[in-house]
Amino acid sequence: MRLQYETFEHMADVGIRGYGNTPEEALSNLLKALATLLVEDSSFLEERPLFEVELTQSAEFLDELLVNFVNQVLSLTYLENKIFYEFKGELKAEEGRYLLVGKILGVPFDPTRYGYGVEVKGATFTLSKFQREDSQFVAQCVVDV
């Protein structure tokens, strides 16, 4: 079975990486990597999402879009007290910019059920990339913890 997502150490921070057959699938799997950092028990990844939030991002460069996407998801995570672990939508190139339109899906954060992981403060441009590599797309960045 092909790897869908992973985390990796980077000095005092942590990297997150998602793989996919499409850019959208790589972003969705990147959210799974992010979600595993926020909790001790990531069993919710096997559950059906209970809600969705619409999301739109636009940027001139793909790595910029990626970092903005992760930071928007983190903001919504903490504001709404929810864990987002899936993305459904579309990435388009329009007039020299990239546009991401879709929704993020997740479950309410329940610390009695999932425990506490690390506090992720934000995504950075360190090692950020969002590109096709061989037969799959890779979305990755380092997050400040």
N, C-alpha and C positions, 0 to 999 in steps of 0.2 A: 504494500500500500504506500502510496506517495505521501510525503510529509505535507500537511496543510498549513501549519504555523509552528513557530517556535519563539523562544526568548533566548537572549544571549547576554552575557556579562560585558559591560563596557566601563572600565574604571569604577567610579562610584555610582554609575547609572546602569540602566538595563536597556538592551535593544529588543525590539519586537519585529517580527517578520511574518508576512503572510504570503502564501503561494496560491496560484490559481491558473486555470486554463484561460481566463479572461481577466482584464484589469479589475473588474467589479468583484470577481471571486477572490482575487488577491486581497482587496480591501476588506471584504467580509472576513476572511481568515486572519487578517491583521487585527481585526477587532477581537477575535477569539484569543489571540496572544495577549492583547491588552487586558482583556477581562480576567485572564488567569493570574495576572499580577495583583489585581485588586482584592482577591479573595484567597482563602486557604483551600476551599472545596469548590471545584469548578464543575460539579455535577449538573448544573443548570445548562451546560453546553449540550446535554443530551435531551433537554426538554424543549417543548415548543414555546416560542416567544409569546408573551402575554400582551404586549403592546408594541406600538410602532410610533416613531416620531419622524416627520418629514425633515429633510435636510438638503441644502443646496450649497455648493462651494464652487468658486470660480478662481482661476489663477493662470498666470502666464506660463508657468513651468510645472511639470508633473510633481517634482519633489516638493514644491511650494504647496500645491494642492493637497498632497499627502499630509504634510505637517499641519496645515490648516484643518483638514478633516479630523485628524486625531485630536487636535486641541478643541474643536467644536464638540466632538463626542465626549471628551473629558469634562467639559463645562456642563453639558447636559447630564452626564453621570452624577456629578456632585449636586447640581441644582435640583434634579428630579429624584435623587436617591434611587437610581436604577442602574442595572448592569446591561450595557449594550454589547451584543456579541454577534450580530448579523447585519449585513448591508444588502439591500436590494435596490437596484437602480441602474443608471446608465452613465457612462463617461463619454462625453462628446468633445470633439475639437471644433471650435467655432471662432472664426475671425481672429486667429492667432492666440486664442485662449483656450483653456480646458474648462469644461463645465461638467460638474458632477451633480446629478439630480436623482434623488431617491429617498429611501427611508432607512432608518436604523431600527433594529428590533431588539427586544430584551425582556428582562424580568425585573421585578422590584428587588432592591438589595435587601437581603434579610441576613443580618450578621449572626443570628442564632442558628441559621441553617448553613450559611456559607463561610462564616468566620471573616476575619479581617486579613487582607494581604498587606501590600505596601501602598503608601499614598503616592500616587503618580501625579506630579505637579504639572507636567506638560511635555509635549513633544518638541524635539529640537531638530535642527538640520544636520546634526552630527550623523554621519554615515547614511543620510537619507537617500533613498533611491526608489523609483517607481518605474520599472521598465521590464521589457521582455528579456529573459535569459534562457537561451536554448528553446525548449518547448513549453515554457511556462512564464507567467508574469510573477514578478517579485515586488512586494511593497514592504519597505522597512525604514525604520528610523530609531533613534535612541530617545528614550523618555527619561526625564529628570525625576528621580525618586527621592 
